[in-house]
Every structure is written in structure tokens, then in C-alpha cells.
Amino acid sequence: MDTSLWMATDLLTATADMPISRAARLMAQRRVRHLLVVADDDDARLVGLVSSHDLFLAADAGVHPMSPRAVDRDGATVGEVMTPQPFSIPPNTSIAAAARILHDRKFGCLPVVDRGRLVGILTEQDLLRAFVCMSGADQPGYEVTCVVAEDGDVLGDMSSLAAQRGLRLTSASVFDHGDRRYAVVHFVGQRSDAFVEALWRCGHQILRVEPAAPAGPARPVGATTR
């Protein structure tokens, strides 16, 4: 699943000569943590990135960078505190690869650039939305956590039990923790006590069966910048 499906496209941008006070005000008004800095002569050419953390570091001691006192003062410009030429990704980057970059490099966001043109931004919040949607946690059903045995087809058996009761498997994540292998599996469909009972009796080590109770759908496109 490409980053283009989840990136925010309603971008908040600034130029390098914008006062920090104005940048802080814009970020506070839009309730975002990242400001994309573009060239003076081309609002689609990315030249820098400013985070709320950068603004805190630039503020006077004891002054909140988004407070009236900070907003009213004259001072440095965005260009003085921004990260120049920030790391970016193309829109066809997989969401898994983007998540790995954010994790490994400890970034808070990734600007998305297509053939030299700024087209979006991917944040940690966008990744959470993608995870919720891809896992099926935004749909009614069940999340099942189990131990995966080397000689057993736990996923196949659970999928068969679910199909018999009108549920379908939407995602399965398998990972190692310590000396054991676990799986977290999502099924969607009408909830069934018979399915839950069959899981516990299937012969595999089922650790938890949790009904999914979605708060609302996760939308893959049209999110605002964060």
C-alpha cells in the first residue's frame, strides 16, 4: 500500500524569510507540528522543514513559542531554525518502508516529493490511521492473539472456523517475542459466540479473543497536515 494513499495533501507551507513568530501562529491555528518550507519562487520546491520542537528550541528561555509574548516579539526567521533539504520519500514508497524510516531515523514526519515537486507529508498519525484500516480494527469483528506452533496451521484452522460462521480474515501479523512466535489476526463480520467458543476448542494456544469496537472509519485520503 503506497504512501500516496495516506499522506496529507492539505499542506501548510512557509518561506525561509517568514518570521518565527508568524510560523508559530500558523502552526497553532492549524494545530500542526510540522511546517514545510518552500522556495520563494516555487511553492512546490521543498527547501526545509520546521517542527514545533525547533520552535521551542528557538524561543527565549521560559517563553512558550506559541504564546502571545512569543508571537508579538521580533526575531529570527524560519530559515534560521529549519532543517535544510530534509529527508523525503516518493509517493510510491510502501507504507511499511515509510514506517521503518520514521522508526529507524526517529523522524516525526516525512515530506513526500514526486519528481522534485512537493505533493504531501506523512506523519506518525497517518501511519496509525493506515494501521487501523489495514488491520481491520475499524470494522466490527474480532482480534485474536495466539501462539504459532511450528507444526500447526493455526491461521488456516482459524480462517476455516471463521468462514463457517460468515466471518473473513482481513489481516494477520506474525512476530517473534522471546523464544515464541505469536500471531495477531483480525476477522470481520457479524459477531458470533459460536466462533469464539470454537476458537478456544480448536486445539491451538489462543491467548485472547477481543471483540473489535471501532470508534469510526479510518479514511485513507483527505487528511489534514499534522
N, C-alpha and C positions, 0 to 999 in steps of 0.2 A: 504494500500500500504506500503510494508516494506521499511525500511531504506536501505536495500541492493540494491534496485533499483536506489538509488540516491546518495549514498555515493561515495566519491572519492577513488579510489584504487591505483592511481599513487602516492605513499606516499613518502614524504620527511622525512627521519629519521636521528637521530644523537645518539651518545652515551654520557653518562654523562661526560666523560672526554674531550669532544670536547671543544676547546676554544670558548668563546662567539663571538669573532671576526670572526671566521670561520662560526659559525652558522648564524650570521648576514649576511655574504656574501652570503651564500647559500639561505637564505630566500629572499634576494634582487634579486638574479639571477633568482629564480623561481617565484618571485612575489607572495609569500605566506605569510600568517600572523601567521601560526602555524607550529611548528616543533615537531614531535613525537619523544620521547626519548625511545630507546630500550636498552635491556641488552647487555653487551659486548659479552656475549657468546650465545646470541639468539636474532636475529634481528626481531623476531616476538613476543617477550615478552615485552609488554609496561611497562615502569617504570616511565615515566614522560611526561610532556608537557610544551613546552615553546612557549609563544606568543610574537608578536612584542612589546606588551606593557611591557612584562617582560624585554626585551632588552633595552627599553627606560629607565626603572627604574634603570637598572644596569649600564647604561652609565655614564660617568663623566658629571658633570654639564656643560651645554652648548654644549655638543658634541652629534651630531646625531649618534645613534648606528650603522647606516649603511653607514656612511661617511668614506672616506679613512683614516681620522685621527683615527677613532674608530677601523677600520679593522686592521690597522697597529700596534696597541698597544697590548702588552701582558696583560693578566688579568685573570679574573675569568673564570671558566668553566661552561658549560651548567648545570651540576649537582648542581651548587650553586644557580642558579636562577630558575630552573624548578619547576613546581608543581608536587610533587611526587605522584605516584599512582592516577592519575586523574580519575574523574568520567567517566565511559564508558557505552556503551549500546551494546546489542547483535544485530546482523544484522536483526533479525526478529521483531525488535521494529517497531511499526507503525510510519509513518511519522508524524502523528498528536501528538502522545505521545512524540516523539523526539522534536517537536516544542515546546510543553508545557514545557519540561525540560529546553530547551535553554532560554525560556522566563522567567520562574519562578526563575531559578538559575542564570540568567544573564550570561550564558556562551557564548563564541563566537564560540565554536565547540564542537563536541562530538566524541571522538575516538570510533571506532566500534571494539569490541573484540568478537571472536567466540571461545568458549571453551578454553579460555586462550591465544588465538593467535590473534594478531593484523591483521585485514583484511581491515580496511578502516577508513575514517574520514568523518563526516557530519558537514558541516558548514552552516552559515546563508545563504550564496549564494546558496547552494544546496537546501535549503528549498524554496527559491524564485523560483528556476527552477521547483521544484515539484509543487508549487502552480500554476505557469503559465500553466504547462501542464495539471494538473488535472482540472483547471477551464475552459479549452478550449480557453483561451486567446491567444494561439499560433495558432489558426485556424480562417479562415475568418468566420464572422457571427456577432452576436450582444451580448452585455451585457445589461441586463435590470435590473433596480433598481426599486422596488415597495414597497408599504406598504402592509403588510399582515393583512387582516381583520380576526377576529375570526370566522365569519360566512361565509367566502367565500373560494372557492378553486382556489386561484389565480394561483398557479403553474399548476394545471390541465387545467385550461382555457387557459393559455399561451401555454402550451405544445400542446394542441389541435389546436390552431391557427397556431403554427409553423409547425405541421405535415401537415396541409392542404396546406402549401406552400413549402414543401420539406426541412424544417429545422428540426433539432432534438436538444433536450435538453441534454447538456453534464454535467452540474453541477448546483447545487442550494445551496446557503448558506443562512440560515435564522438566524437572530440575533436580540436581543433586544437593543434598544438605547433610553434612557429616558423612556417614557411611551408608546413607539410604537414598533412594530415588523416590521422588514424590510427583504426583500429577494433580493439577487443579483443572477441573473440567466443568464447562458450563453447558447446561441443557436449557432450551427454551420451549415453552408451550404451556398448556394447562397444567396446573399443579396436581399431583396425584399421590395420595398417601400410599397407594399400592406400589408405585415406583420407588418411593423411599423405603418401604418395607423390603422390596425385592433387592435393593442395593445392599442393605445390611445383611441379607441372607445369601449374597452372591458368592461367598467364599473368599473374596478379596478383602484386604485390610482397608476398610473405609474409615477414615478419621473424622470426617464431618460432612454433613449434608445441610447446606444453608439455603433456605428459600431466598430467591432474588427479589428485592423490593426496590425497584428503580424509582428515583425521585423525579426523573424526567429524561427525555431522549437526549443523546449526545449528538449534536449536529456537526457534520464534518466540514462544512464550509460556512463562510459568512461571519466568522467570529471577529470581535474587535481586538485590536492590538493590546497586549499586556506587557 
